[in-house]
Amino acid sequence: MRLALRLILVAIFGAAYWEAVRGRGFDLSPEYETIARDIAGTLFWLALASLATELFRIFVVTQARRQGFASRMPRLLYDIGAILIFFCAGILIVSEVFGLALTGLLFTSGIIAAAAGFALQPTATDLIAGISLNFREGTIKIGDWVQVANGVVGKVTQITWSDTHLITLDDRMVVVRNSKLVELQLMNYSAPQRPYQNRLKITVGYEAPPDRVAAILVTAMKAVPNLLSDPEPYVIIEEFSDNGVPYSMYYHVPDYPEAQFITNQVAVNALKFLDQAGFAPAYPRREHYDAREARTTRGIERRIDIGSILRRVPLFDSFGQEEIAELAQTVAMQQRKAGSEIVREGDAGNSLFVVVAGLLDVFKQTEGGAQRKVGMLAPGHVFGEWSLLTGAARSATVTAAADTSLIEIDKTRLEPILTQYPETLAELSRIEAERSANNVNVMAFTPAERQEIARIGMASFLRTKIMRFFSMAGP
């Protein structure tokens, strides 16, 4: 619509100017005839400049769309093109319409421009810097997240003749002069590509095996949903400190605004998974070193405290220290490689698993027979407890998404504990009943079992079922 209107104006004013130049005029006196011709000529060249400006805008937008950044084109680019076009139109109006010589005009304009340049030097510097920011490849563009020299980080929303406008993460506007952006150091978090690598450092004591700690930290990163999986996150030991070994976790985030939330989740997972494995971040400490006892006291303890891990399992909250210690002596750590299958849906089972380190995927079979991922298990999670307590078939398929450390507790390990400490059975039934309350409608209960649950409650039903499975006599 705008292009058509400009074409019509050019045609109208062009025709009027052409008729005036040919002397056919407007039936006016010679004095007014000249004035009318000058007005028609001026309007014609201005209309032609307006048409050229619109064509330039269409050309720029078309090229920008081909390059994939049409929505981020700065307004300054249009303004510079329009100024150059209208400047040329002004020269043509002076020379062609009014018939003035350009030599004197350009000389006078040069003197005026020089004087204005001295007076407006700071503004001119900002203008040139703005042009440089817009046209220099790989600098900044609208939508980029940048950090200026004073540490302010913001999203570029506008680049004007003199300033660049930034919006910070807390929705505050920061205006920076273009000349300052060019002179001082500028960091662009969105270039050369929007996803970028972030780092989080955590220090763990020397007593922790580095390979285990690194595996735990990699799992902590992979367990964050929005963290990019390509390239893979990794852990590097870059130095040593007095307090312990600093581990640097490297991972990629999709964009700068998401970095703080992803980093927070990585930190939470790292602390949680380390605690589940029996480790903790290091803190400032001093050791007394006796050279005579170096051989016996300086060894690194690499055993895993299984009892401490089992005490973190909510299912065993009712177990006392003696029950936990006895159970811990009968189980051992299992190592499973990435891709290995832990349990398969529908298979018989009589054991539960405690995830100590690693990451596992949970799959359910659809009606069509395909496997659908329904969840993920991380350190601290427990699965298979229903099979352990009742002997029910596995309700899902669980596979290792990364190298994983597990503790498996089966019926033969738990049966002596329940037999020796029967008072824990009621509490164990209650805890599992609370955990299963939300899933009662999807579990494979028979109609008779559902009626029994409705009559006596989930805890009593489960207690009877556990006693029957473990061949224990009723009270």
N, C-alpha and C positions, 0 to 999 in steps of 0.2 A: 504493500500500500504506500509506504513512504517513497519507494523507488518510483512508482508510477506517478505520484504527485510531483516529484522533482522533474521527471521527464516532461510532464505537461507544462510546468513553469518554464523550463528551458525552451520548449517549443514556442510558447506564447511570447516570451521576452525576446527570443532570437528572431522571430518573425518581425516583431515591432522594430527591433534594432536594424534588421536588414532593410526594411522599408525606409527607415530614417536615413540610413547611409546612402541608399540609392536616390535620395532626394524626393521621394514621394511624400514624405512628411506626414503631418497631421492637420494640414490646412490651418497653420498658425503663422503668425508673423515671424520673420527671420530670427528675431531674438528668442522668442519662445520655442521656435523650431529647434534651435541649438540646445536649449535647456532640455527639451523633451528627448532629443537624441542622446544627450549625455545620460539622462535618467534611464532610458531604455537600455543603453549599453552597459551601464553599471549593474542594473538588475539582471541582465543576461549573463554577465560574467559571474555575478554572485550566485545565480541559480545554477550555472554550470559547475561552480566550485562545490555547491551543496550536493549536486548529483555525483561529482567525483568523490566527495567525502563518503557518501552512502555506498558507492561501489567499493571504495577502499575498506569500509567496515565489513561488507559482505565477503570480500576477498580474505580479510584477516580471520574472520570467524570460520570460513570454510577451511582454511589451512590449519587453524587451531583444532578443529574437529578431527581432521585427518591425523593430527599428532596426538589426539586424545586428551587435551587439556583446555577445551573450549570454555568450561565453567570457571577456569582459573585465570583467564586473560585479564591483565590489569587495565584499568581505565586510562592510564597514562599513555598507552600505546595509541589508542584512538585519538586522544587529544593532540599528540605530536603530529600525527598524520593530517588531522584537520587544520592545524595551524600552518603547516607547510603548504597545503593546498590553497588555503585562503590568502597566504602571503603571495603566492604566485599569481592568484587572481587579482590581488591588489596592484601588483606591478603591471599586469596587462591592462587594468582599468586606467591607470595613470598614463601609460604609453599609448594605448590604442584608442581609448575613449576621449581622454582630455588632450592627447597629443603632446605631452610633456617629455623632454629628453630625460633619459634614465641616468646619464652620467652625473649630473648635478644632484639628482635625487639620491642616488646611491652614496655619493660623497657626503651629503648632509646627513643621511641616515647612518652612515658609518660613524660620524662624529657624535651624533646623539646616542648611538648604541654603545660607543666607548665610554661616554660619560655615565650612561645608565649602568654599564657593566661595573664601573668602580663603585657606584653607589649601592648596587644590588649584588655585590660579590658573594656574600653568604648564601643568598637565595639562588644565585646562579650555580654555586657549588652544589647545593642540595638538588637542583634540577639535573645537573650533569650526573650526579650520583644516582638519582632516580632512574635516569635513562640507562645507566650502566647496570643497575640491578635488574631492570626489565629485559635488557637485550643480551646481557652477558650470559652465555649458556652455563648451566650448573650452579647458579647463584641461589636465588630464592624466587618463589612464585606464590600466588595467592593460594592459601590452604596449607602451606608448609609450616611445620613447627620448628622454630629457631630459638637459639640462645644467644643473646647479645653479650657484650663484654662485661656488663655489670651483673651478669648472672640471671637476668630476667629471661624466662622462657615463655613464649606465647605463640599463638597461631596467627599467621599473616592474613589479615582480612582486607587490607587496602594499601596500595602504594600510590601516593599523590605526588604532586610536583615537588613538595618539600619534605614530606614525612612518610613514614611507614607505620601503619597501625597494627598493633598486636593485641590479641585477647588471651589472657592467661587462663590457667586451669580453674582459678576461682572467679572467672567471669569479670575480670578487671581489664580496662583498656590501658595500654601503654603506647605512647606516641614517641617514636625515635626519629631523629633527623636523618635523612638519607645519607648525608656526608659522614655521620658517625658510623653508620653501618658499613660503609666502604672503608673507612680509615681503620676501624678497630676489628678485632677478631670476631668472626661470626660462625657459629656452629649450626648446621642445618640437620635436624634429626630426620627429615623426610627425604633426603637426597644422599646418594644417587637412587635409592629405592626406599619405599616407605617402611617396610619391616626392618628392624635393626637389632643388633645384639646388645644385650644387657648383662651385667655381672652382679652377683651377690656373693659376698665373702662370709664364711663362718669358720671359726677356729675350734678344733676338737683336740682333746688331749693325745699325747704320744702313746698312751696305752691302747688306743683304738686301732685295729688293723686298717691301714689305708685303703686296701682294696674293698673292704666291707663298707667303710664310710663313704667312699666314692660311689659305690653301687646304691647305697641308701639315698644319697643326695641326687643322683640321676633319677631315681624313682620319684623323689619329691618333686622334681621339675616336670616329669612326664605326667604326673597325676593332676596337673593344673589344666583345666579344659581349654582355655584360650591361648595357651602357650603353643607356638608353632612347633610342629614335629619335624619340619624340614627347613633348615638343617637340624640335625639331632642335637639336643642339649648334651653338654659334657662337663666334666670336672677336672681341674688341673691344680696340682700343688706347685705354687710358684715361689714359695719361700718357707722359712721356718722362723718361729718366734719363741720367746721365752715361755709363753703360756701353753703353746701347743702347735699343732700343724694347721695353718690357714688353708682352707679349701676354697677355691674360686669356682663358683657355678656360673657357667655361660649358657645363655638361652636367648632365643629370638622372640620378640613381641611384634604383633601386627602393626601397631602404630604407637606414637609417643603417649597419647592420653591413657592408653591401657597399661602402660609400663608400671605405674605405681600399684595398681590393683593386682597385676600378675606377680610383681615382686613380693607384695605382701603375702599372697597365697603360697608362693615358693618358700618364703621364710617360715610360715606356719607349718607347712608340710615337712620342711626340714627338721624343725624342732620336734614335731610330733613323731616322725618316723625314727629319728635318732633316739628319742626317749623309749619308743617301743622296742628298739634293739638293745636298750640298756646303756646308751651313750648319752652324753650331754655336752653342750658347748663348754670350752675351757674358760677359766677365769684366772686372774693373777694369783700366783702362789709361789712359795719357796720350798725347796726340798733340802733336806740334810743328807749329804752324801758321805758315806763311810767307805773308803777305798778297800778296807779289809773285808767288807761284806758285799762288794760290788757284784761278785758272781751270783750271789743268791738274791740280792735285793733289787738289782737293776734289770732283771728280766721283764719283758712286757707280757702282761697277762692277757691272753687272747681267748679265754674261755667265755662262753655265753651263759649268763645267769638265767637259765630257763625258768627257775622259780619266780624270779622278778618279773619275767614276761607273763607268766600265767596269772600272777596277781593282778595284772592289768586287764585281764579278760573279764567282762561283766558277768558272764555265765558262772564264774567261779567265785563270785563275791561272798557266797555263803561258806566257802571253804576256809578253814583256819590255817595257821602256819604249818601245823603238822600234816594236814591233808595235802596242802600245796607242795611241801617238801617231799612227801612220799610219791606224789604224782610226778614231780619233776625228775625223780631218780629213774623212772621207768620209761621216759620218752627221750628222744634225741632229735637233733636238727636234721632236716632234709633239704637237699639242694636240688632245685629243678631248673633246667635250662629254658631259655626263652622258646616259646612255641610248643612246649610239652603240655600234654593234657593231664590235669590233676584228677578230675572226676568227670564222668559222662552222665548226662541226663538219662534217667530210667534204670541205671545200674544199681544193684544192691549195694548198701553201704552201712557201716556200723562205726564210723569215726568222724571226728571233726578236725579242722585244720585252723591253726593260728598263723596269720601272715606276719612274719618277723621282718622281712625285707623283700623288696621287689614289687611287682605289679601284676595283677591278674585280670583277665576279661571274663565276664559272665555271659553265657549265651542260653537262650531258650529256643526250643523248636516250635516253629509256626505250624499252622494247620496244613500248609503245603509241604512241610518237611524241611524247609530252609532254616538255617541257624540265624537268629537275630540277636545282636548284642543288646543286653538290657542293663548292664552295669559294669562297675570296675571295683576291684578289691585292692586296698592299699595296706601298708603296715598297720597293725592294730586291729584289722578286721578279722572276723571269725566266720567260717562257713562250714556247713555239714553237721551242725549240732543236732538237727532233727533226726538225722540218720544215726548219730551216736546214741541218742537217748531212746529212740523207738525202733530202730532198725528199718526205717522207711527208705524207699528208693531215692536216689539222688533227684532233686527237683530241677537241676540246671547243669549245664556243662561249664566247667571252669578250666581255662587254659592260662599258661604263664605268658604274659606280654613282655616280660623281661626276666633275666635271671632272678630267681626267687628263692628265699629261705623260708621254710615252713616247719611248724611243729604239728605232728599228727598224733591225736589221742584217740585210740580205739576202745572198743568195749572191754577187751581183756585188761587194759590199763585202769579203766575207771571202775570196773566191777569190784575189785578188792577195797577200794576207797569207800564206795557206797555200802558195802557189806560191813566194814569196820566202823563207819561213822553213819549209821542210818538216819541220824537226826538232820543230816544235810539234804536228804532226799526231798523233804517238804519244801525247803527254801529253794532248792534247785528247780523243782516243779513250778513254783510260783514265778521265779525269774523267767524261765523259758515261756511260761504262759503269757506273761506280759509282753515278751518279745514277739510272740506269735499271734497276739490278739488281733492285729490289723490284717493278718494273712489267713484267718480262719476260713474265709469264704473261697480262697483260691487253693487251699490244700486239698489233697486227695482223700477226704473223709467220706466214708459211706453214709447213707441216710441214717442208719442206726447210730453211728458215731456222732453225727451232728445233733441228733436228738439227745444223746447222752451228755454232750457238752452243754446243751441248752438247759439240761436238768440239774447237773451237779457243778457246772462251771469248768472252765478250761484247765485250771490248776489241778483240781481233783482228778479230772479225766487223764491229764498228762501223768500225774503221779501213779495212777493205776497202770497206765500203759508202760511207764518206765519200769515199775516193779515186775510186770509180766515179762518184759524183754530181758531184764537181768535176773529172772528166776528168783526174785526175792519174795519172801513170805510177807503177807499183810500184817498190819499192826494188831 
